[in-house]
Amino acid sequence: MNAANNLALVHIGPAVADHDSQAMNELATKQDLYNMGVHIDSNFGKVISQFELVNKQFEIVDSQFTNLRTDMNAGFDRVDSQISNLRTDMDSQFIKFRAEMSEQFSKVYTMFDTKQVELNKTLFKFGSLYFTMMFAVLSIERWWR
């Protein structure tokens, strides 16, 4: 690496950084700088290819997110429909329950009405008997006097 080789700019191999420690003390020539530029440019090609790979991976990730969103939306739609079905079932069961409770209460009210009529008849009979007994007692007491 000396000044005599400054005019011929050809890629000659490793960059200045790869020289031994004695060569590192020399001034960099145009050829050295050119070689470093070529080396850097070749590494930029690798970087660009790595970015292209990363972009492909991001496209895969984006498509997977899209698939995940689609699956989740389908799942949420299914859950929403199941909740709607559950609400409909619960409403119908609640209506049936209310109808059954109403029927049972009607039976209880009918039973109370029947028992009330029987109780009224019994009380009327007892009252009539009591009145008759009191009338008889008073009549006998008067008769004995």
Secondary structure as UniProt FT lines:
FT   HELIX           3..5
FT   HELIX           16..18
FT   HELIX           21..24
FT   HELIX           30..144
//
